[in-house]
Amino acid sequence: MTRFPAPFTHGAARVWTLPTGPLQENAVLVAGPQHEGFLIDPGDDAGRLQALVEASGVTVRAILLTHAHFDHIGAVQPLREALGVPVYLHPADLPLYRLGAASAARWNLPFTQPADPDHEIAPGQTFQAGDLTLHTRFLPGHAPGHVVFLGEGFVVAGDTLFQGGIGRTDLPGGHGPQLLQGIHEQLLTLPDDTAVYPGHGPRTTIGAERRTNPFVR
């Protein structure tokens, strides 16, 4: 049986992260004490992610996407089928989503193009799974429809704020000033001890990035 690291805890919530695929994109599983939750950005390695879900005992209620670059959606189709759950995406990122296979092909990477999302994400939307609540904040700039998911004491930030860095803005649909404005308004206004789970690399905190991140200081 595959062993996975213990989850991080934030109040009553638990957060697992699993780097996936050649680009080591962080898929995130979040659950409350009633063992219900969400799978966020399943980028690749569908079998490993399904094993993580099974080992955790979490009932996944939906797949949530911060944005639609191919390295964040490569395991969407097999997992939506295996788990029997809907997929949510902000509509501004639907063109990127539909170009997933073409984008992966430029890197000569295998990719399963997922069928369209089941539902749209709206800024400010709340997602509930048992006693777990996630709030959506709109933070474009890395991608036109990028959102982040805020829980109690943590945020799943996708490719917006990293440890010591920020998301790329030189990709189609990117916009540097918009990303920086969003980071300052939507993330750096959170308490210093808020944990940040980025789309790549190690987790960090809002306070650490406010003090040391050269891109946002």
Summary of the structure (lengths in Angstrom):
residues: 217
radius of gyration: 15.8
end to end distance: 44.4
largest distance: 46.3
contacts: 787
relative contact order: 0.15
helix: 26%
strand: 30%
